[in-house]
């Protein structure tokens, strides 16, 4: 949480100030956006597909992932780490919106929509894999935990994350990635 706050809220080369309230806002962003996405996606894969990532393309967020990777690289080339991290978090927000739009819980009730459900679940697993690579420099232990929840041995390199197939991997639910502060 501290690394996220420092790198996301304090642009390189400029003055910055700290407030406990601002730190809490940034930490809750991790919990409510990225942590929530991980929990939702892994829970649905476990519930609807017995923990196995479906063997389908999962290309539902291809354009968004590609645009995010381009933006992150551009920002990093310009030493704008805070903007690179904002782009990564925006991908997590987009993936959460994808869940809301696709309504996989409705597809799970209709056997004729099994293909749509598989597409959604595979897309979410892929997006989470990319997010593990994007967030790993800031939250390395937590992203390693998420990678293992996705059935990976560890966080893949960013160059491989977007193209990696998760089909057939066993996903597990874990403890909340970013526990709510007391």
Secondary structure, 3 states (H helix, E strand, C coil): CHHHHHHHHCCCCCCCCCCHHHHHHHHHHHHHHHHHHHHHHHHHHHHHHCCECCCCCCCCCHHHHHHHHHHHHHHHHCCCHHHHHHHHHHHHHHHHHHHHHHCHHHHHCCHHHHHHHHHHHHHHHHHHHHHHHHHCCCCHHHHHHHHHHCCCCCCCCHHHHCCCCCCCCECCCCCCCCCCCC
